[in-house]
Amino acid sequence: MNFAHLTFDHVGIRVTALGVSERFYAKFGFIRDPREFAPTVKTCGLHHPSGLRIHLIFNAAPDLVGNVLNL
C-alpha cells in the first residue's frame, strides 16, 4: 500500500451547538452547503474551497463545563 498521495474527503463531527460550531469553522473558510443541511436528522454539511467537507451532527448532549469553542 502506497500512501505517498493521500486524499481526504470529509469528516463527521458531533456537536452540541450548531450555530457556535458553524461560526468556529467559518474562521477556517468553511461555509454551509444548503444541499447538505438536514435538520430532521440533525446534520449540517460545511464545505471548504479546497474540497474538504465537514458534516456537523448536532445531537450531542451539552458538557457541564460548557462549549470548548467558546473558551
Residue, then its C-alpha position, 0 to 999 in steps of 0.5 A: m500500500n502506497f500512501a505517498h498521495l493521500t486524499f481526504d474527503h470529509v469528516g463527521i463531527r458531533v456537536t452540541a451547538l450548531g450555530v457556535s460550531e458553524r461560526f468556529y469553522a467559518k474562521f477556517g473558510f468553511i461555509r454551509d452547503p444548503r444541499e447538505f443541511a438536514p435538520t430532521v436528522k440533525t446534520c449540517g454539511l460545511h464545505h471548504p474551497s479546497g474540497l474538504r467537507i465537514h458534516l456537523i451532527f448536532n445531537a450531542a448532549p451539552d458538557l457541564v463545563g460548557n462549549v470548548l469553542n467558546l473558551 
